Amino acid sequence: MKWVLEKLEIGDHIRVKRPYYYHHGVYVGDGMVIHFTGEQNDSISEPEKVLVRKTTIEFFANGTIVEKAKLSFLEKRHAKNRKIVVEEAEKAVGEGNYDFLHNNCEDFANRVCYNKKLSSQIDDIKDKM
């Protein structure tokens, strides 16, 4: 998967750079994103306050550049239909149980978009330990 700066389409897996990690979400159209976040910001320091929420793209981006996943031909074959991605993301709004290592924003986006629960960022950290 590559990350590109292109016009967003509904069902896109998107991310933004934060100081120490990338924050992931799902673009659901009309300038809205569904992602794990607190009420004021990503709030990874207060996991009990983090829920899957629907916010504006501006809130999600927090002044940074939004990238979207660009899938290879093979990856596209394993991706879910965009309409289903949006439906599943919408159904997830309100979910909790955020955990930086085992149930984070990247896990959420991968689960909704590709039916895979994984976080390459966490895997990279574990590999370096």
Beta strands, then each sheet from edge to edge (+ up, - down):
strand 1: 2-4
strand 2: 13-17
strand 3: 22-29
strand 4: 32-37
strand 5: 51-56
strand 6: 67-70
sheet 1: 1+ 6- 2+ 3- 4+ 5-
end
